[in-house]
Amino acid sequence: MIVERSDPLLGRCRYVADLGGQQVAHPVLVARRGDRFDATIENRLPQPTTIHFHGLTLSEAQDGAGFEAIAPGASKALRFEVKNRAGLYWFHPHPHGFTAEQVHAGLVGLLVVTDAEDAALDAALALAPGNRVALALADARVAGGLLRPYAPSAEDCLHGWFGNRALVNGALDAQVPVSNGWVRLQLLNASNARGLLLEFREHARDGGTSVPFHLLGTDGGLLAAPVPVVRVFLYSAERVDIAIDVSGRREITAVSAAFDPRHQARDGRVAHHPARDQYPPLAVDTICAPGSGRDAAYFLPDGAELALFTLSVGGAAGAAPPPLPARISTLPEAAAAADAAPRRMRLDFDERTGFLIDQTPYRLDEIAFSVARGAREIWEVRNSPISMPHPMHLHGFGFRVLRRQGTFGPARRLASQSSGRLPTDLGVKDTVVVWPNETLWLALDFALPKDAAFRGRQRYMFHCHNLEHEDGMMMRNYAVL
Ligand SMILES: [Cu+2]
């Protein structure tokens, strides 16, 4: 696979898969659980890069977390077995200090993993051809139909980079043709920083009425049972798998509904990654220039309503679609190890240093803590009261959400359980949003998947997936021994 810059002026980039001489740009990869991935990554960017397989359980050497970046002009062999459950995974660059710029440039790829449960669900839904779709949703600054290059101001680097238009698999004004019946959508929020409150509307131009849908799965695959919902939060790097019945409808628009984005920290600066000074930006522009404000003409604030894409329903309305199965996977209920004292983590904000985990900016050579291979732990992750939402991502292992406390009202009203958990907390997660003043308890099992124990010390990361925060050092390393 080639990582290339296709437009130096705008800084746009793309992955190109070379399949026996045939070149495919923006590939969407599909694998069955147990398949082997075998590729050589060639870096044609003027910056270092890596490919992180987001959500997969891999060894440190294959995880692509930036311990060993691929220098400009260099290559790296990637060989591993796909051991994870069926689900929507994705791959993107993770070179420290350059992640936000490279992801925004277009370096986002989808990896759809299937297995027997996944295939049984498709059969039960009687999906018409074309009614299963995987989409990467992102935002960009667009003027006159042209994307503007990534040039965040100091304010953008504090809050995150927000655009004014949605890109769906890299395209503006995306129309997805589907047929009557169930439609299964696997959706990734590939935005650098924007949180989405996903909702579907019919007759959207006249205000619209909400079309309810069913949550089937989260980051790490299917839930035990579908959950009926009207809207779900989807923060940067999170995924949802949903079923929506489009029978008898003509056009359904997916939108991010308006919500309070909880950006309470207003002034401050974020730490600057030293690697940034060694390589040029992808486009001819500056990054995080001190004292600079926002480019208001091409900017829609986080939490503002944003149209995402349209489902155009074709074909004759047939018989009513089959009922959803009551059980769709064998996923057990989230359970904590009875004797485990929680490992506590604090998400901090300071006007001089920006956002940090436990008051510590990222250092490549630091290991914040080690866990024993096979251990089961509870992590208590608390966000400070004056803060921002932080979508926290764990490399190497999925986790389960046990409980939320201190959740702000509009989100708490979506909770379906006394534990404060949202429907999207009920599956396997690798990224979870922690709102200001909120505490989450997560159950981690460092034995899973059972057959994926890699020999020797393996370093992974826990970090914020607001990519401007990530590049601003809101990351820690941990080791599995
Ligand atoms: Cu953050």
Boltz pocket constraint, residues with backbone or C-beta under 6 A from the ligand:
constraints:
  - pocket:
      binder: B
      contacts: [[A, 355], [A, 388], [A, 389], [A, 390], [A, 391], [A, 464], [A, 465], [A, 466], [A, 469], [A, 470], [A, 474]]
      max_distance: 6.0
